[in-house]
Amino acid sequence: MSMEIKKEIYDFFAKFVYDKTGIFYPEKDYYRLDSRITTLMGHFQCETPDELFNLYVTKRNKDMEVVLIDLCTNNETYFFRDNKPFDALTKTIIPQKVAQNGYVNLWSAASSTGQEVLSIVMGLLENNPGFDLSKVKITATDISQRALKKANSFTYSSLDVQRGLPAMLLVKYFDQLPDGQWQFKSEFSKHLRYETLNLLTDNFKPNFYDVICCRNVLIYQNKENKQMIMQKLFDSIRSDGFLLMGSGESLIGTDITLTQSSVDGAMFFVKENQTWKKAA
């Protein structure tokens, strides 16, 4: 049965999400809020959208804000999502930077439930026998408390591990739990750190990261917020560092100067016009 949601309610929730996360819902896309509003109604036991709206207007607290942000954040992810970037990172970029500098600082800037960084760890170990994971300082952040809770548990359902993860790697890097779920082995997970971070409002470490993965995030931002986030990412990358974005993302609409560079068939952005030369 369909329900009527007043424009005033759409306006309120769209503005709230935009102010908190930068995710922009234009009026033509208000229908994308329908399922979120329905879920919120069930969570807070509200009979109508009007009742939910009144609750958020009059009694909103931090927990209510967290629930809404979690619902409106796209946490779609899976293991080895688009293989080429993982091959380039784990076969070429990270090993060569470790050889040059002795270590690598890597940041997964929208880590969701953790599959991206676990894929990097597994790729490094598979492609570089005997690789010392302590040489790679991996920080993974996300705005969603729900996603981070799952990531920090390092535990995935049977459906999760069927998405992009070869059976050989599943058996090698995960332990099966009594309830049928799979947990990333502690000998590998101890090298990872998850933190809460809002790309729009929080500060980033300046001139710190050798590699930043920020994929499929900026497509949800408007021009102003894209510029703001890209500037902070730019400031966080070292002068010879790499930025990995989603396949459908670009620097168009910003004044950020990064050089596009293809590494092992994957496209990266490199700071300060450095040309990446693959070692012979």
MOVENCOR-V67363 format. One record per backbone hydrogen bond with DSSP energy under -1.0 kcal/mol. NH is the residue of the N-H (numbers start at 1). CO is the residue of the C=O. E is the energy in kcal/mol with one decimal. If there is no record, write none. Layout:
# MOVENCOR-V67363
nh->NH co->CO e->E
nh->NH co->CO e->E
This chain:
# MOVENCOR-V67363
nh->10 co->6 e->-2.0
nh->11 co->7 e->-3.3
nh->12 co->8 e->-1.8
nh->13 co->9 e->-2.3
nh->14 co->10 e->-2.8
nh->15 co->11 e->-2.3
nh->16 co->12 e->-2.4
nh->17 co->13 e->-2.4
nh->18 co->14 e->-2.2
nh->19 co->15 e->-2.9
nh->20 co->16 e->-2.0
nh->21 co->17 e->-2.6
nh->22 co->18 e->-1.7
nh->24 co->220 e->-2.0
nh->29 co->26 e->-2.2
nh->30 co->27 e->-1.6
nh->32 co->29 e->-2.1
nh->33 co->30 e->-2.4
nh->34 co->31 e->-1.3
nh->37 co->33 e->-2.8
nh->38 co->34 e->-2.5
nh->39 co->35 e->-2.3
nh->40 co->36 e->-2.4
nh->41 co->37 e->-2.3
nh->42 co->38 e->-1.9
nh->43 co->39 e->-2.4
nh->44 co->40 e->-2.5
nh->46 co->41 e->-2.9
nh->52 co->48 e->-1.9
nh->53 co->49 e->-2.8
nh->54 co->50 e->-2.4
nh->55 co->51 e->-2.0
nh->56 co->52 e->-2.3
nh->57 co->53 e->-2.1
nh->58 co->54 e->-2.4
nh->59 co->55 e->-2.6
nh->65 co->61 e->-1.8
nh->66 co->62 e->-2.3
nh->67 co->63 e->-2.1
nh->68 co->64 e->-1.9
nh->69 co->65 e->-2.5
nh->70 co->66 e->-2.6
nh->71 co->67 e->-1.9
nh->72 co->68 e->-1.8
nh->79 co->163 e->-1.5
nh->87 co->83 e->-2.2
nh->88 co->84 e->-2.6
nh->89 co->85 e->-2.5
nh->90 co->86 e->-2.5
nh->91 co->87 e->-2.4
nh->92 co->88 e->-1.4
nh->93 co->88 e->-2.6
nh->94 co->89 e->-2.4
nh->96 co->92 e->-2.1
nh->97 co->93 e->-2.1
nh->98 co->94 e->-2.5
nh->99 co->95 e->-2.2
nh->100 co->96 e->-1.9
nh->101 co->97 e->-3.0
nh->102 co->98 e->-2.3
nh->104 co->135 e->-2.3
nh->106 co->137 e->-2.7
nh->107 co->211 e->-2.3
nh->108 co->139 e->-2.7
nh->109 co->213 e->-2.9
nh->111 co->141 e->-3.0
nh->114 co->111 e->-2.4
nh->118 co->114 e->-1.9
nh->119 co->115 e->-2.0
nh->120 co->116 e->-1.7
nh->121 co->117 e->-2.3
nh->122 co->118 e->-2.6
nh->123 co->119 e->-2.5
nh->124 co->120 e->-2.4
nh->125 co->121 e->-2.0
nh->126 co->122 e->-2.4
nh->127 co->123 e->-2.4
nh->128 co->124 e->-1.2
nh->131 co->128 e->-2.1
nh->135 co->132 e->-1.9
nh->136 co->133 e->-1.8
nh->137 co->104 e->-3.1
nh->139 co->106 e->-2.6
nh->140 co->193 e->-2.8
nh->141 co->108 e->-2.7
nh->142 co->195 e->-1.4
nh->148 co->144 e->-2.2
nh->149 co->145 e->-2.2
nh->150 co->146 e->-1.6
nh->151 co->147 e->-2.5
nh->152 co->148 e->-2.9
nh->154 co->151 e->-1.0
nh->156 co->182 e->-3.2
nh->161 co->157 e->-2.1
nh->163 co->160 e->-1.5
nh->164 co->162 e->-1.2
nh->170 co->166 e->-2.0
nh->171 co->167 e->-2.2
nh->172 co->168 e->-1.5
nh->173 co->169 e->-2.6
nh->174 co->170 e->-1.7
nh->175 co->183 e->-2.9
nh->177 co->181 e->-3.5
nh->180 co->177 e->-2.3
nh->182 co->156 e->-3.1
nh->183 co->175 e->-2.9
nh->184 co->154 e->-2.8
nh->185 co->173 e->-2.7
nh->188 co->185 e->-1.8
nh->189 co->185 e->-2.4
nh->190 co->186 e->-1.7
nh->191 co->188 e->-1.5
nh->192 co->189 e->-2.0
nh->195 co->140 e->-2.3
nh->197 co->142 e->-1.7
nh->202 co->198 e->-2.7
nh->207 co->235 e->-3.5
nh->208 co->236 e->-2.1
nh->209 co->236 e->-2.6
nh->210 co->105 e->-2.2
nh->211 co->105 e->-1.7
nh->212 co->242 e->-2.5
nh->213 co->107 e->-3.1
nh->214 co->244 e->-3.1
nh->220 co->217 e->-1.6
nh->221 co->218 e->-1.6
nh->226 co->222 e->-2.6
nh->227 co->223 e->-2.2
nh->228 co->224 e->-2.1
nh->229 co->225 e->-2.7
nh->230 co->226 e->-2.6
nh->231 co->227 e->-2.2
nh->232 co->228 e->-1.7
nh->233 co->229 e->-2.5
nh->234 co->230 e->-2.8
nh->235 co->231 e->-2.2
nh->236 co->232 e->-1.1
nh->237 co->233 e->-1.2
nh->238 co->209 e->-2.7
nh->241 co->238 e->-2.5
nh->242 co->210 e->-2.8
nh->243 co->269 e->-2.9
nh->244 co->212 e->-3.1
nh->249 co->246 e->-1.9
nh->254 co->251 e->-2.0
nh->259 co->270 e->-3.0
nh->261 co->268 e->-2.8
nh->263 co->266 e->-3.1
nh->266 co->263 e->-2.2
nh->268 co->261 e->-2.8
nh->269 co->243 e->-2.5
nh->270 co->259 e->-3.1
nh->271 co->241 e->-1.8
nh->274 co->271 e->-1.0
